[in-house]
């Protein structure tokens, strides 16, 4: 069994993908737009409005796959109650990742040493995705 996060960006998936490529070195494994789907959109969905939006994307970040979509809804994006945890080998890398993800976002807990990590911090990125950055205890 494998559990992989699937994030819905409500129209900002292209922007989010570019952000994660720049800040985390994410590699786009696959990207499909709604206009490329072999099936028509669900009833009541405006196909023309969704045509260039991301139906499904798969990103590789380090050893992890993160999937993303613009979704079909018009509501606001909310990632409350969920955080993605990133483990890095050193405090220097933790600082780099923490700062990069925090650009345009908000710090929930500044990066600092803890009993379980040489550097731990929590930040929400500009899309509202919550991240926990964990440096190796010896790092």
Secondary structure, DSSP 8 states (H G I E B T S, - for coil): -----EEE-TT-HHHHHHHHHHHH--EEEEEEEGGG-SS---TT--HHHHTTSEEEEEEEETTEEEEEE--S--S----TT-EEEEEESSHHHHHHHHHHHHTTSEEEEEEE--SS-SSEEEEE-TTS-EEEEEE-TT-
